[in-house]
Every structure is written in C-alpha cells, then in structure tokens.
C-alpha cells in the first residue's frame, strides 16, 4: 500500500513539475494598439506588419528570458479617440505585459491615460504631440518617434534658410497632432518674423473628413504664399494638393510627417503628388545599419513591398525596446521594466538606431530631413 501511495506521489510531483515548466514557457503577451480600421488603416496595417517582422528577428536571436517567446495581441482603435479608449481597456483586461501604440496623438491621448491609471507601460510609435509628455506627468508613457517641436523648428529653418521663402502659409486640421506641429512651426518662425525676413501670410484650419476644400483653398490662394505647409494627415493632404493645384496654387507644398505616404500619392494623383515635399524622420529605405537591412529584407519577403512611412518602423522599435527591458529586468514586472527603460537602455539597437529615452519618456537623438515625391511616386531625400 505504501508503495502505491509513493508511486502516486511521484506521479503527482511529475505532473506539478511539467505544469510549472509549461507555465514558465507560456509566451509573453505584448499588446499592439493600432488603427487596423478607419481612415488611417493603411498605417495600422504597416505597423502590424512591422511588429511581426521585428518579432521574427527577436525570435531568430533566441527570444527573451532564455528562450521565452512573445505573443502580439492586437487591439484595433479604428483611428479615433473613443475606440482608442475601448482598445486600451481590452488590452488592460487581457493583462498584457506592456503595449505598443498607437498612431495619432489625439487617438493616443485617451489610451495613454488608461494605461497610466492601470500602471501599464505603453510606447507610442506615431504620437508626436509635445503635450503627451509635457502637459501632464505620465510615468508609464514612452515614445520611439520624435516630437512636434523638433519638426516645427526644422520646417521653419528649412523654409526660410534653404527655400528662401518669405511669404509662408501654415494649415492644420485642429487635431492634437496637426495643431501641435503648426503651433511649434509658428513659434519657430517668430524670430524670422521679428527680423522682418519672413511673413506668416496664412494660418488656418480645415475640418478633417471633408471632401471639398475649395473655400479655404481660395482664401489661401489670395495670400500668394511662397510655401504652403500642411501639418495634418494624408487623406486630407492628397485632396488638398489636388484641389489646390486645380485652383491655381503653384507654390511648393510641404506636408508634415503624417501627410505623405503611398496613399497620399494615390489620392492626389501622381501628376499633383510629384514634387511635393515632406518634413520627416528618416524613411525606412534610408536606414543602412545591418539591423535595418535585415528588417527591410524580411519585410519585403513577407509582404512584397516596404513600409512607406517611418511610423511602422517605430512600432518595430517599440517592440525591440520592450523586449530589451523585459530581458534586462529578468521579468515582466512593470516597475523593473520601467527602471530599465529609464536608465538601462545603453546598447539597445533598434531598426532606426540606438534607443534611449529621456526622463519624460521622449526618444533621444531624433533627426529630420526634407523628402520629395518623385515622378515614380517614391519618397527620397530632397536635394534642392
């Protein structure tokens, strides 16, 4: 009898040990909040694709925590703030270790508040509004992209210094992101306005989602600008360029870093899109590190194309940063990961370069370039 009980006990211990090993080997869940549907679905699709490619690269290198795999849990925010809050609540309820997301500052804002209240780290990949890190204290929010003030400064210096523009027009759409870039560009222009070397002849907003911009474009045409800067998103940007050119607005069009991608070219038509400029962080095709080349190679193999904006690559970088933090922390404990993100990122290389954050959670070392749409519809660095 004792022998039978002993055997049962051994079997019981074996089952427990197998269960413990199985539990240890469960994938680590990381959320991806993105606009899978809605007006920015094109960006959401590229973000999802990019995160999957980055995940493949991480797994090729042995995963994290000694071989643990990562599972990406996708939550669609449908390109709007209301659904963004719902997406954030879903990811919190699924107890993911951390979150990547999302595209659009106004969409990210309500989600960031929910993640903050839940003490969950989220790394934005396409949310550049300054106020996300400066207007309120967010302990758990980071971003792998740049900020609007850097972009606004770059445009102003480039427009006046390189393009020699004197009469400058700025147009936005009143969203958190677009208004932020426009305001930062206006602030950066002030020194040129005060010196009398430039004049802000137009500063106004469109309504997102509209299809006919003739009234405001007519108003813009009357100011006779030397350069026209639109800081909103690509669906409206494509229509604005087409309608503006048809109304006789001939000055260079410069889009902010959400205005121009492959869909912009389709909406505007190549005859109007070619020659349009864009203030932008380096595009994926201009990244030349071994890690970037491997990323682009895998992306092309899987999708027979490449990302046409930098945002999806910043989503890949967010996954790399989170994986690094988990591995260095030795667990998915939020506070331990937080400490790594703030002080232990030395040596972390993303697709777009070294990844490190300020105390506020902003990415260090972001640069901007001016891009132009070619006759073939590609985006290349502008050589005036």
KOLKOLPA-789340 format. One line per 4 residues: their letters; for each residue x, y, z of N, C-alpha, C. Coordinates in steps of 0.1 Angstrom, whole numbers. Example, Ala and Ser with C-alpha at 12.3 -4.5 7.8 and 13.67 -1.06 7.14 Angstrom:
2
as> 132,-57,78,123,-45,78,132,-33,78 | 128,-22,71,137,-11,71,129,0,79
END
This chain:
384
xxxx> 8,-12,0,0,0,0,9,13,0 | 19,12,9,28,24,10,35,26,-4 | 38,15,-10,45,16,-23,36,23,-34 | 23,19,-33,13,25,-43,12,40,-40
xxxx> 11,44,-27,10,58,-24,22,66,-28 | 34,59,-26,46,65,-30,47,68,-45 | 42,58,-53,42,59,-68,32,71,-72 | 21,71,-65,11,82,-68,17,96,-65
xxxx> 25,96,-54,31,109,-50,42,113,-60 | 49,103,-65,59,106,-76,53,112,-88 | 42,105,-92,34,109,-104,29,123,-102 | 24,126,-90,18,139,-87,29,150,-88
xxxx> 41,147,-83,52,157,-84,56,159,-98 | 56,148,-106,59,149,-120,50,158,-127 | 37,156,-125,26,165,-131,28,179,-127 | 31,182,-114,33,195,-110,45,202,-117
xxxx> 56,194,-118,68,199,-125,66,202,-139 | 59,193,-146,55,196,-160,47,208,-162 | 37,209,-152,28,221,-153,36,234,-151 | 46,233,-141,54,245,-138,62,249,-150
xxxx> 68,239,-157,76,242,-169,68,248,-180 | 56,242,-181,47,247,-192,43,261,-189 | 40,264,-176,36,278,-173,48,287,-176 | 60,283,-172,72,292,-175,74,294,-190
xxxx> 70,285,-198,72,286,-212,60,293,-220 | 50,297,-213,39,305,-220,45,317,-226 | 40,321,-238,45,333,-244,42,345,-236 | 51,355,-236,48,368,-230,39,376,-239
xxxx> 28,381,-234,19,389,-243,22,404,-242 | 24,409,-254,26,424,-256,15,429,-265 | 8,439,-261,-3,445,-269,2,454,-280 | -5,454,-291,-3,464,-301,-16,471,-304
xxxx> -17,483,-300,-29,492,-303,-26,499,-316 | -34,498,-326,-32,504,-339,-45,506,-346 | -45,515,-356,-57,517,-364,-59,507,-375 | -63,495,-372,-65,484,-381,-76,487,-391
xxxx> -86,495,-386,-97,500,-395,-98,515,-393 | -106,522,-402,-108,536,-401,-99,543,-411 | -98,556,-410,-92,564,-421,-77,562,-421 | -71,557,-410,-56,555,-410,-53,540,-410
xxxx> -62,532,-416,-59,517,-416,-47,514,-423 | -43,521,-433,-31,518,-441,-18,519,-431 | -18,529,-422,-7,530,-413,-8,518,-403 | -20,515,-399,-22,504,-389,-17,490,-395
xxxx> -20,488,-407,-16,476,-414,0,475,-414 | 6,486,-418,21,486,-418,27,484,-404 | 20,490,-394,25,488,-381,25,474,-376 | 14,467,-379,12,453,-375,22,445,-383
xxxx> 24,447,-396,34,440,-403,48,442,-398 | 51,454,-394,65,457,-389,68,451,-376 | 58,451,-367,59,444,-354,61,429,-356 | 54,423,-365,56,409,-368,70,406,-373
xxxx> 75,415,-381,89,413,-387,99,414,-375 | 97,424,-367,106,426,-355,105,414,-346 | 93,409,-344,92,397,-336,100,385,-342 | 99,383,-355,107,373,-361,122,375,-359
xxxx> 126,387,-359,141,390,-357,145,386,-343 | 136,390,-333,139,387,-319,139,372,-317 | 130,365,-323,129,350,-321,141,343,-328 | 146,349,-339,158,344,-346,170,345,-336
xxxx> 170,354,-328,181,356,-318,179,349,-305 | 169,340,-305,167,332,-293,156,337,-283 | 148,347,-287,138,352,-279,143,360,-267 | 135,360,-256,139,367,-244,138,358,-232
xxxx> 144,362,-221,144,354,-208,148,340,-211 | 158,337,-218,163,324,-220,155,315,-229 | 148,322,-239,140,314,-249,125,316,-248 | 120,324,-239,106,327,-239,102,334,-252
xxxx> 90,330,-257,85,336,-269,76,348,-266 | 73,356,-276,64,367,-274,52,365,-283 | 40,369,-277,28,368,-285,23,383,-286 | 20,387,-298,14,400,-300,-1,400,-300
xxxx> -7,408,-291,-22,409,-290,-26,422,-296 | -33,421,-307,-37,433,-315,-50,439,-310 | -51,452,-308,-64,458,-305,-66,470,-314 | -77,470,-322,-80,480,-332,-86,492,-325
xxxx> -80,504,-327,-87,516,-322,-94,524,-333 | -95,518,-345,-104,524,-355,-101,538,-359 | -89,543,-356,-84,556,-359,-92,568,-352 | -98,565,-340,-105,576,-334,-103,574,-318
xxxx> -105,586,-311,-102,586,-297,-112,577,-289 | -125,576,-293,-134,568,-285,-131,554,-285 | -128,548,-297,-124,534,-298,-110,532,-293 | -102,542,-292,-89,541,-286,-90,537,-272
xxxx> -99,544,-265,-102,541,-250,-106,526,-249 | -115,522,-258,-120,508,-257,-109,498,-260 | -101,501,-269,-89,492,-272,-80,491,-260 | -77,503,-254,-69,502,-242,-75,494,-231
xxxx> -87,495,-229,-94,488,-218,-93,473,-221 | -95,469,-234,-94,455,-238,-80,449,-235 | -69,457,-238,-56,452,-236,-53,451,-221 | -58,461,-213,-56,460,-199,-63,448,-193
xxxx> -75,445,-198,-82,433,-193,-76,420,-196 | -68,420,-207,-61,408,-211,-48,407,-205 | -44,416,-196,-32,415,-188,-19,413,-196 | -18,421,-207,-6,421,-214,5,427,-206
xxxx> 18,423,-209,29,428,-201,31,443,-204 | 29,448,-216,31,462,-219,24,464,-233 | 24,476,-238,17,480,-250,25,488,-260 | 24,485,-272,29,493,-283,17,501,-289
xxxx> 18,514,-290,7,521,-297,5,535,-292 | -1,543,-300,-7,540,-313,-3,551,-323 | -10,551,-335,-7,562,-345,-17,573,-343 | -12,585,-342,-21,597,-340,-21,601,-325
xxxx> -17,614,-323,-16,619,-309,-30,620,-303 | -40,625,-310,-53,627,-304,-59,613,-301 | -55,603,-309,-61,589,-306,-53,583,-294 | -40,586,-293,-32,580,-282,-36,586,-269
xxxx> -40,598,-268,-41,605,-256,-51,598,-246 | -63,595,-250,-72,588,-240,-67,574,-236 | -60,567,-245,-55,554,-242,-43,555,-232 | -35,565,-234,-23,567,-225,-28,570,-211
xxxx> -39,577,-209,-45,579,-196,-49,566,-190 | -55,557,-198,-60,544,-192,-48,536,-188 | -38,535,-197,-26,527,-194,-19,533,-181 | -19,546,-180,-13,552,-168,-20,548,-155
xxxx> -33,549,-156,-41,545,-144,-40,531,-141 | -37,523,-151,-35,508,-149,-21,504,-146 | -12,514,-145,3,512,-143,8,502,-153 | 5,505,-166,10,496,-177,18,505,-186
xxxx> 30,500,-189,39,507,-198,33,507,-213 | 33,518,-219,29,519,-233,39,528,-241 | 44,523,-252,54,530,-260,47,534,-273 | 45,547,-275,38,552,-287,48,552,-298
xxxx> 43,549,-310,52,548,-322,49,559,-332 | 37,565,-331,33,575,-341,25,587,-334 | 30,591,-322,23,601,-315,33,612,-310 | 33,623,-317,44,633,-316,40,645,-308
xxxx> 28,647,-304,24,659,-297,32,661,-284 | 37,673,-283,46,676,-272,39,674,-258 | 26,677,-258,19,677,-245,17,663,-240 | 19,652,-248,18,639,-243,28,636,-232
xxxx> 40,642,-233,50,641,-222,52,653,-213 | 47,665,-218,50,677,-211,38,683,-204 | 25,681,-208,14,687,-202,10,681,-189 | 13,668,-188,10,661,-175,20,650,-172
xxxx> 21,647,-160,31,637,-156,26,623,-160 | 33,616,-169,29,602,-173,41,593,-170 | 41,586,-160,52,577,-156,54,566,-165 | 44,561,-171,45,548,-179,44,550,-194
xxxx> 44,563,-199,44,565,-213,57,569,-219 | 61,562,-230,73,565,-237,69,566,-252 | 79,571,-260,77,570,-275,90,569,-282 | 89,561,-293,101,559,-301,102,569,-313
xxxx> 92,577,-315,92,587,-325,97,600,-319 | 98,611,-328,102,624,-323,90,632,-318 | 93,645,-315,82,654,-310,80,665,-320 | 68,671,-319,64,682,-329,73,694,-328
xxxx> 78,697,-317,86,710,-316,99,708,-325 | 105,696,-325,116,694,-334,113,696,-348 | 101,690,-352,97,691,-366,94,705,-370 | 87,713,-361,83,727,-364,95,735,-366
xxxx> 106,733,-357,118,740,-358,125,737,-372 | 125,724,-375,131,720,-388,125,727,-400 | 111,727,-400,104,733,-412,108,748,-413 | 107,755,-402,109,770,-402,123,773,-407
xxxx> 133,766,-401,147,769,-406,149,765,-420 | 143,754,-425,144,750,-439,137,759,-448 | 125,763,-445,117,772,-454,124,785,-456 | 129,791,-445,135,804,-446,149,803,-451
xxxx> 157,794,-445,171,793,-448,174,787,-461 | 168,775,-464,171,768,-476,162,771,-488 | 149,772,-486,140,775,-497,139,790,-499 | 144,798,-490,144,813,-492,129,818,-493
xxxx> 120,811,-486,106,816,-486,104,828,-478 | 96,837,-482,93,849,-475,79,850,-470 | 70,845,-479,56,845,-475,52,831,-472 | 49,828,-460,47,814,-455,33,812,-451
xxxx> 27,801,-455,13,797,-452,14,784,-444 | 7,783,-433,6,771,-424,-9,767,-423 | -12,755,-426,-26,749,-425,-25,737,-416 | -35,735,-407,-36,724,-399,-51,719,-399
xxxx> -54,709,-390,-68,704,-390,-74,703,-376 | -67,710,-367,-72,711,-353,-71,699,-345 | -65,688,-350,-63,676,-342,-51,679,-333 | -50,671,-323,-39,673,-313,-25,673,-320
xxxx> -23,664,-329,-10,663,-336,-8,675,-345 | -18,677,-355,-16,687,-365,-15,701,-359 | -23,704,-350,-23,717,-343,-10,719,-336 | -5,708,-330,8,709,-323,19,712,-332
xxxx> 20,706,-343,31,708,-353,30,723,-358 | 17,727,-361,15,740,-367,20,751,-357 | 16,749,-344,19,759,-334,35,759,-332 | 41,748,-332,55,747,-330,63,754,-342
xxxx> 57,752,-354,63,758,-366,61,773,-365 | 50,778,-360,48,792,-359,57,798,-348 | 59,791,-337,68,796,-327,82,797,-332 | 86,787,-340,100,787,-345,102,798,-356
xxxx> 91,802,-362,92,813,-372,93,826,-366 | 90,828,-354,88,841,-347,101,849,-349 | 113,843,-347,125,851,-348,127,857,-362 | 122,849,-373,123,854,-386,113,865,-389
xxxx> 101,864,-383,90,874,-384,95,887,-377 | 101,885,-365,106,897,-358,117,904,-366 | 125,896,-373,136,902,-380,132,908,-394 | 119,906,-397,114,911,-410,119,904,-422
xxxx> 124,891,-421,128,884,-432,118,874,-437 | 107,873,-429,96,864,-433,83,869,-428 | 72,865,-435,58,869,-431,49,857,-431 | 42,856,-420,32,845,-419,19,850,-425
xxxx> 16,847,-438,5,853,-445,-8,845,-444 | -7,832,-439,-19,824,-437,-16,814,-426 | -27,814,-417,-26,804,-406,-41,800,-403 | -45,788,-407,-59,785,-405,-61,770,-405
xxxx> -73,765,-402,-75,750,-401,-86,746,-411 | -85,733,-415,-95,726,-422,-103,717,-412 | -114,711,-417,-121,702,-409,-118,688,-414 | -112,679,-406,-109,665,-411,-121,658,-416
xxxx> -120,650,-426,-131,642,-432,-138,649,-443 | -137,662,-444,-143,669,-455,-137,665,-469 | -145,667,-479,-140,663,-493,-138,675,-502 | -145,686,-499,-144,698,-507,-137,710,-499
xxxx> -125,713,-503,-117,723,-495,-116,736,-503 | -125,738,-513,-124,749,-522,-124,763,-514 | -133,765,-505,-134,778,-498,-121,782,-491 | -115,773,-483,-103,777,-476,-91,777,-486
xxxx> -91,769,-496,-80,770,-506,-81,783,-514 | -93,788,-517,-94,801,-524,-89,812,-515 | -91,811,-502,-86,821,-492,-71,820,-492 | -65,808,-492,-51,806,-492,-45,812,-505
xxxx> -51,809,-517,-46,814,-529,-44,829,-529 | -53,836,-523,-53,851,-523,-42,857,-515 | -35,848,-506,-24,853,-499,-11,852,-506 | -11,845,-518,1,844,-526,13,839,-519
xxxx> 13,827,-512,24,823,-504,36,818,-513 | 48,818,-507,59,812,-513,60,797,-510 | 55,793,-498,55,779,-494,42,776,-486 | 37,764,-488,24,760,-481,27,748,-473
xxxx> 26,749,-460,29,738,-450,16,733,-445 | 13,720,-447,1,714,-441,5,703,-431 | 1,704,-419,6,696,-408,-4,684,-405 | -15,683,-413,-24,672,-410,-21,659,-416
xxxx> -31,651,-418,-29,637,-422,-31,635,-438 | -26,623,-442,-26,620,-456,-39,620,-464 | -50,615,-458,-63,615,-466,-67,629,-470 | -66,639,-461,-69,653,-465,-58,659,-473
xxxx> -45,656,-470,-34,662,-478,-35,659,-492 | -39,647,-496,-40,643,-510,-51,651,-517 | -62,653,-511,-73,661,-516,-69,676,-517 | -62,681,-507,-58,695,-507,-49,698,-518
xxxx> -39,689,-521,-30,692,-532,-37,692,-545 | -45,682,-547,-52,681,-560,-61,693,-562 | -69,696,-552,-78,708,-554,-71,721,-554 | -60,722,-546,-52,734,-546,-46,737,-560
xxxx> -40,727,-566,-34,729,-579,-44,732,-589 | -56,726,-589,-66,729,-598,-71,743,-597 | -70,749,-585,-74,763,-583,-63,773,-586 | -51,767,-590,-40,776,-594,-30,779,-583
xxxx> -30,772,-572,-20,774,-562,-7,767,-567 | 3,774,-569,15,768,-576,27,767,-567 | 27,773,-555,38,773,-546,42,759,-541 | 54,756,-536,57,743,-531,48,739,-520
xxxx> 43,727,-520,35,721,-509,44,713,-500 | 44,715,-487,52,708,-478,43,701,-468 | 43,688,-467,35,681,-457,43,678,-445 | 36,677,-434,42,673,-421,44,658,-422
xxxx> 49,651,-412,52,637,-413,41,627,-412 | 29,632,-413,17,623,-414,10,626,-427 | 15,635,-435,8,639,-447,11,631,-460 | 22,625,-461,26,620,-473,31,605,-471
xxxx> 24,596,-479,28,582,-480,22,577,-493 | 22,564,-495,18,558,-507,3,562,-510 | -5,562,-500,-19,566,-501,-21,580,-505 | -13,589,-500,-13,603,-504,-11,604,-519
xxxx> -2,597,-525,1,597,-539,-11,592,-547 | -18,582,-542,-29,577,-549,-41,587,-548 | -43,593,-537,-54,603,-535,-52,615,-544 | -39,620,-543,-36,633,-551,-35,630,-566
xxxx> -30,618,-569,-27,615,-583,-12,619,-585 | -5,611,-592,9,613,-594,12,627,-600 | 4,632,-609,6,644,-616,7,656,-606 | -1,655,-595,-1,665,-585,8,662,-573
xxxx> 10,649,-570,19,645,-559,34,647,-561 | 38,645,-574,52,646,-577,57,660,-574 | 68,661,-567,74,674,-563,69,679,-550 | 59,672,-544,55,676,-530,66,673,-520
xxxx> 68,681,-510,78,679,-500,73,674,-487 | 81,669,-478,77,665,-465,88,666,-455 | 84,672,-443,94,672,-432,92,658,-425 | 103,651,-423,102,637,-420,114,632,-413
xxxx> 112,623,-403,123,615,-398,128,606,-410 | 140,600,-409,145,592,-420,135,581,-424 | 133,579,-437,124,569,-442,131,555,-440 | 123,544,-440,129,531,-438,140,528,-448
xxxx> 138,532,-461,147,529,-471,160,536,-470 | 161,546,-461,173,554,-459,181,549,-447 | 176,538,-441,183,533,-429,193,522,-434 | 206,523,-430,216,515,-436,224,506,-426
xxxx> 219,505,-414,225,496,-404,222,482,-408 | 230,472,-403,228,458,-406,214,454,-401 | 210,459,-389,197,455,-384,185,461,-393 | 187,473,-398,177,479,-407,176,471,-420
xxxx> 188,467,-425,188,460,-438,181,446,-436 | 183,440,-425,177,427,-422,162,429,-421 | 158,439,-414,143,442,-412,137,444,-426 | 143,452,-435,137,455,-448,137,443,-456
xxxx> 147,434,-455,148,422,-463,136,413,-459 | 134,411,-446,123,402,-441,109,408,-445 | 108,422,-443,95,428,-446,92,426,-461 | 101,428,-470,99,426,-484,95,411,-487
xxxx> 102,402,-481,99,388,-483,85,384,-479 | 80,390,-468,67,387,-463,56,394,-470 | 59,406,-474,48,415,-479,50,420,-494 | 61,417,-500,65,421,-513,64,436,-515
xxxx> 67,443,-505,68,458,-506,76,462,-493 | 77,475,-491,83,481,-480,74,491,-473 | 76,494,-460,68,505,-454,71,518,-461 | 60,526,-463,62,539,-470,61,551,-460
xxxx> 62,548,-448,63,559,-438,72,554,-426 | 77,563,-418,86,558,-407,78,552,-395 | 65,555,-394,58,552,-382,58,537,-379 | 55,528,-389,55,514,-386,69,509,-381
xxxx> 80,515,-386,93,511,-381,95,515,-367 | 89,526,-363,90,530,-349,82,520,-340 | 71,514,-346,64,504,-339,73,492,-336 | 81,488,-347,90,477,-345,100,480,-334
xxxx> 105,493,-334,115,497,-324,109,496,-310 | 96,499,-309,89,498,-296,89,484,-291 | 87,474,-299,88,460,-295,102,457,-291 | 112,461,-299,126,459,-295,129,465,-281
xxxx> 124,477,-279,127,483,-266,120,476,-254 | 108,471,-256,101,464,-246,108,450,-244 | 112,444,-254,119,431,-253,132,432,-245 | 139,443,-248,152,446,-241,149,448,-226
xxxx> 138,456,-223,135,459,-209,131,447,-202 | 124,438,-208,119,426,-201,132,417,-199 | 140,416,-209,152,407,-207,161,412,-197 | 164,425,-197,173,431,-187,167,431,-173
xxxx> 154,432,-172,148,432,-159,147,418,-154 | 147,408,-163,146,394,-159,132,390,-156 | 122,399,-159,108,395,-157,99,405,-164 | 86,403,-163,77,413,-168,71,422,-158
xxxx> 78,423,-146,74,432,-136,75,447,-141 | 64,454,-140,63,467,-146,74,477,-141 | 75,477,-127,85,486,-122,99,483,-125 | 102,470,-126,116,466,-131,118,470,-145
xxxx> 108,468,-154,109,472,-168,111,487,-169 | 104,494,-161,104,509,-161,118,514,-158 | 124,507,-148,138,511,-144,148,510,-156 | 146,498,-163,155,496,-175,152,506,-185
xxxx> 140,509,-188,137,519,-199,142,533,-196 | 143,536,-183,148,549,-179,163,550,-178 | 169,539,-174,184,540,-170,192,529,-176 | 186,519,-183,194,507,-187,193,504,-202
xxxx> 192,514,-210,190,512,-225,203,512,-233 | 214,515,-226,227,515,-233,230,502,-240 | 232,502,-253,234,490,-261,222,485,-268 | 210,491,-266,198,487,-272,198,493,-286
xxxx> 198,485,-297,198,490,-310,185,486,-317 | 178,496,-322,166,494,-329,168,494,-344 | 157,494,-351,158,494,-366,163,508,-370 | 158,518,-363,162,532,-366,174,538,-359
xxxx> 181,529,-352,193,533,-344,192,530,-330 | 201,536,-322,201,534,-307,188,539,-301 | 183,531,-292,170,535,-285,174,539,-270 | 170,551,-267,172,556,-253,161,567,-251
xxxx> 157,569,-238,146,578,-235,151,588,-225 | 145,600,-226,146,610,-215,138,606,-203 | 140,614,-192,133,611,-180,118,612,-183 | 114,621,-192,99,622,-196,94,611,-204
xxxx> 103,603,-210,99,593,-219,100,595,-234 | 106,607,-237,108,610,-251,120,603,-257 | 120,600,-270,131,593,-276,143,603,-278 | 155,599,-275,167,607,-277,172,606,-291
xxxx> 177,617,-296,185,616,-308,177,616,-322 | 165,620,-322,157,620,-334,161,631,-344 | 163,628,-356,167,639,-366,156,639,-377 | 156,651,-384,146,653,-395,153,656,-408
xxxx> 146,652,-419,151,655,-433,140,660,-441 | 143,666,-452,132,670,-462,132,660,-473 | 120,655,-475,118,645,-486,110,651,-497 | 111,644,-509,103,649,-521,97,636,-527
xxxx> 85,638,-533,79,627,-541,84,628,-555 | 89,616,-560,95,616,-573,84,613,-583 | 88,614,-596,78,611,-607,73,597,-607 | 80,588,-600,76,574,-599,67,572,-586
xxxx> 65,583,-578,57,581,-566,65,577,-554 | 78,576,-555,87,573,-543,90,585,-535 | 94,583,-523,98,594,-514,113,593,-512 | 121,604,-516,135,603,-515,139,617,-508
xxxx> 152,616,-503,157,629,-497,158,640,-507 | 153,651,-504,153,663,-513,166,669,-514 | 171,671,-526,184,678,-529,181,690,-537 | 178,701,-531,174,714,-538,185,719,-547
END
